[in-house]
Amino acid sequence: MPLLCLLSITAGPSIAADDTPPFVPRFDKDDRLAFPDGYREWVYVTTGLDMSYGPARSMGHSMFDNVFVNREAYLTFKQTGTWPEKTTFVLEVRGAADKGSINKNGHFQTSEVMGLEVHVKDTARFHDDGWGFYSFAVDDATPAPAEQLPVEQSCYSCHREHGAVDTTFVQFYPTLTPIAAAKHTFSAAYLSESKQGGP
């Protein structure tokens, strides 16, 4: 991570350089992933509202999906259009409300976290396509380590078949889509879908 310039202010303290160590996903002795509790200081890439990749169904309430990625991976993607080893995404699902304060129309996010999922790239660990999915309980302030979701679950095949870049849904990340287009890193599957009227 590049260091920030050190600024000296005569009348006050200096602003220290950013010496935050690079993020690396941590696994315990049972191969469970520790939750990256500092993810809200990462790079925000998108928010979806009531998105679903299957047949439409009524949930009875609305939800926002916020996606964050570790800064090191984001900076590499900006340069190359691809995701490096140890890339980690966090999908944070929050409740949506339409009544509150001065709001008259539309929805806003609530403090209620309804789901937490993590997507990690580690080709040495995940032998199928290099990525692993994890789902964390939202009941605790710091979620307990989680086991990898079985590779038979649909999240793996869906990302593999429809992910725009390296099985990830870059097609829904508006600031990253132009980078992938410029670097020509879109997957063949995504390019075929987009020709058929996809996003």
N, C-alpha and C positions, 0 to 999 in steps of 0.2 A: 504494500500500500504506500503511495507516495506521501511524503511528509509535508505538512503544511508549513508555510514560512513562519518563522518566529518573529512576532511583532513586538517591538519595545515601545512602551508608552511611558513617557517621562513621569507622569503624575500617578501611575498605577502599576500593578503587577504585569509581568509579561504573559502573553498567551502561549501556553506550552504547545509543542508540536504534538501531532496525533501519533501516539506510539501504541495504539491498540493492536494487539497481536492478530494475525490473520485467523479467521474462523476455521476450525477443523471439526467435523462431526465426531462426537465421542461415543464409543460403544463400551458397555461393561463386559464382564467376564462371561456373561450369558448371551452375548451378542445383541443385547438390547440397546436401542439408541437413546441417548440422553436428550431431553427436550432442549432446544436452543432458546433459552428464556430471554435472550437479548435481541430476538428477531425484529422487534419493532424499531430498532435502530439501524436495521438493514435498509436496502433499497426497495422502495415500493414500486411494483410494476403494473398492477391493475386492480380494479374492483369490478366484480360482476354482480348483477342483481337478479335473483331467482333463475339462475342458469341451470340447465339440465341437459345432459347429453343423451338421455333416453326419451321414450315417449312422454309427452306432456302429461303431468298429473297435478292435481291441486293439493298443496300442502296445508292450506288453511292459514298460512302466514308467509310473509316475505323474509328473505335472508340476503345479506351482502356477503360476498366472498372476496376477501382481501388477500393479495398475493405479495409476498416479500421474498427477496433472494439475497444471499450474503454478498457483501460489497465486492469481494475479490472476484467472484464469479461474474458479477455484473460488469466490472471493468474489463475483464477478459472478453466477454461477449461483445462489448463495444468495439474492441479491436479486431476480433476474429469472426464474429457471427456464430460462434459455437460455445458450448459450455465446457469448462475445464473439469478435471477430477475434483471431487469434494464439493461440487456445486450443491447447495442446499436451498430448497424452496420451502416456505411455510405458507399453507393455506389457512387463513383465519376466517371462520364463519361467524358472523354477528347478526343479531336480530335487527329487524327493520321496524320502525314506528312511523306513523303519520300524524300523530297528535302529540304535541309537546311544545312548550314555550310559545313562540310567535308563528310556528309553522302552520300554514293553511293548505298547502298542496305538496304532493310528492312524499318521499320517504327520507328518513335520516337514520344513521346507525345508532344502535343503543350500546350500552356497556355490557350487555349480555353476550358472552362468547358461547356459541352453540356447537362449535367443532374446531378441532385443530389437527391438521394433517401435514406431514413432512415428506418431501420427495428428495432423495439423496442420490448423487452420482458417485459410484465407486465401482469401477469395472473389475477390480480384483475381488471384491466382496460379492457383487451381484452378477452372476455368470450368465443370466439369460439375455438381458439387454443393457446391463450396466447401471440400472437404476433400481432403487428400492423405495417402497411406500410404507409409511408408518402413520398410525392413528393414535392420538393421545387423548386421555380423559381430560375433561374440562372442569372437573369438580374441585381440583386442588389449585392453589396459587402457583405451585411449581409442579407440573405433571410428572408422574413417575416415568422412568424409562419404559419404552414400548418395544414390543417384538415386531419384526417385519411382517407386513400383511402377506398372506400366502400368494404366490405368483399366479395361482389360478383365478384370483379375483379379477373382475372386469376392468379395474383401473389400469392394469398392466397392458392388456390387449387394446384397450381404448387409446391409451397414449401411444402405443406402438403403431397402431393403424392410422391415427389421425393427428399426431403431434407434428407441428410445422418444422421444428428443429430438434433433432436428437431426442425424439419422443416427448418433447415438452410443447405446451400449447402457446407458443410464441404468437400464433395468429390472434390471440386475445390480449396481447401486450402491446398497446399502441405505440409506445416509444421504442420498442425493440423490433417491430415488424420491418420498418424501413432499413434497419441495419442488416437484418437477415437477407432482405431483398438485394441490397447493395453488395453483400459478400457472397451471394448466390449459395446460401446454406439451407434453403428450404428443402424439405424432404420430397422425394418423388411422389409419395402418397398425398401430401398436402397440395402439391402443385396440380395433381390430377383432380383432387376434390375442388380446388378453387376454380378450375376450368369448367366444372360442372355446376357452378353457382354457389360454392361454399364461401366462407369469409376470407 
